[in-house]
Amino acid sequence: PYYIDLNQNLYLQAYLHSSDPNLIMFVDTCVASPDPHDFHTLAYDLVENGCARDSSYVTYSSPYSHIARFKFNSFEFLSRHSLVYLQCQLVVCRLQDYSSRCYQGCTSRAKRDTSS
């Protein structure tokens, strides 16, 4: 656990342990929940499909492609939960593969048509 005060900035860094220097990482989804085993029932999206859903979420550039850095402002989950757990999904792609998910950035998925 990492203990911080309410409204304090929380800085995170993900590191890809690989000997391949031609890989890059991208933060696709980050969800906060008061339950470490359920990130669906009572959840708060920080990042969804590469899009920031929280106004305090900021990505930072890194001199290394295998490191992803970001921050957000800590919060109390619905004023009833003192603990907040994070679950993030990162995508690993080939460096300079501009058709890959890592280079698409924020993508809003299209809604499906319900007609026959």
PyMOL commands that set and color helices and strands:
alter all, ss='L'
color gray80, all
select helices_A, chain A and resi 101-103
alter helices_A, ss='H'
color red, helices_A
select strands_A, chain A and resi 9-15+23-33+44-48+51-52+58-60+67-73+85-94
alter strands_A, ss='S'
color yellow, strands_A
deselect
rebuild
show_as cartoon
